[in-house]
Amino acid sequence: MLFKKSKGFSLIVIAALLFVFSFSAAAQEGEVEIFSWWTAGGEAEALNALIELFNEKYPDVEVINSTVVGGAGFNARRVLKTRMVAEDPPDSFQIHGGEELIDSYVKIKIHGGEELVETYVEASRMEPITALLEEWGIKDKFNQQILEMTAYQGEYYSIPVNVHRSNAVFYNKEVLAENDVEVPTDLEGFKEALASLEEAGVVPLALGDANRWPAAQLFETLLAASLGADAYNGLWNGETDPADPAIREAFVHFKDIMQYVNEDHSELSWFDATKLVHDGKAGFNIMGDWAEGYLKTLGWTPGEEFGWMPVPGTEGTFIFITDTFGLPKDAPNPENAKKWLRVIASKEGQDIFNPIKGSIPARLDADKSKYDPYLTDSMEDFANDTLSPSIVHGSAAPKGFVDALDGTISSFIKTGDLDQAFEDFQINYQEHVK
Ligand code: GAL
């Protein structure tokens, strides 16, 4: 009796264990971990819309939405690199096309010293995805210059989901109108407009560079303004001399413009600064157009409460940023990661994500009716302007240069020492770009 009872009991236990085991195996098969830094207004909503679309297409696959807070990925990249080097990658992750994807490294402390360990494509830690683009028949659906930002030695390594613009200005129409400030058309006019707002007691230009990169991004737009698109592009293929006096001039413009930013700029994040414009406390904000996505989540309609323009002096130049997702070699759920890539590569995915994100699609066949007037303008500029890669968002130059530029700009803000800043720029260039 006792024996019988325990046999029955054992069978129940075994059945229960089998159930738990098969359930957890199924749950594991049904997961995909997506890593990004999209947590702020606009970017989080856009990511959620993509996840919803994925859930509709693949209801059995659970999306683990792993985000690390911090604009432009200043925290996320550290976490990601450590995970990559530890061979513990997420299934797919956000990364900028260009140098950041191809040639990034992390400093690892080893035996009391430091060693540079490469993290992504050059280190063979990513799977090529060219065969997927071919299988899905979509290779030629992308803007080829953008797709090329993911290429290395004849293979593509990630899927571009969007194109952002760094040289964008957003302004509060009411604040400008109330203070009789006309929308400026060149850099000198912009400085005059800033001075008028200052006199009127409004913050002329909202800046939030607590994480440094927004100040460096402001500088990159002024660099494009003073060099012009071709010479700016020439910096990244060795055709432009890093001692070109126009680079010094960009620092001069930067210094002039920094007189007009909010005093607490170094305590605010990019979106705090954008919100100053929304709240009527500031006139202008120079920011990547994810700020447009954010302003919309705050309830604003493009063209009604806010206007936009390229950073004065950069008309005809489109400084681009592309967010892409790839497939790490040790991804725990590679098949599900491919499903994710397929959704973000689709016209439907891009047309759901980008109108919320404040970006335009990387594909050429978007349904234009889904895009608001700002984004329609942006698509037109993208098609007609000279395209220049962003430094700060990882496309133009190696990470070492980007970090060094952050440092140069942040010391320049403190010291105002023009000669030093110009010299630092050249030294960093020789060290990291040449
Ligand atoms: C950029 C990224 C954008 C946006 C922004 C602020 O680097 O490309 O998609 O998220 O950071 O977080």
Residues whose N, C-alpha, C, O or C-beta is under 5 A from the ligand:
A	BS01	GAL	W37 E43 G70 G71 A72 W290 I321 D323 H393
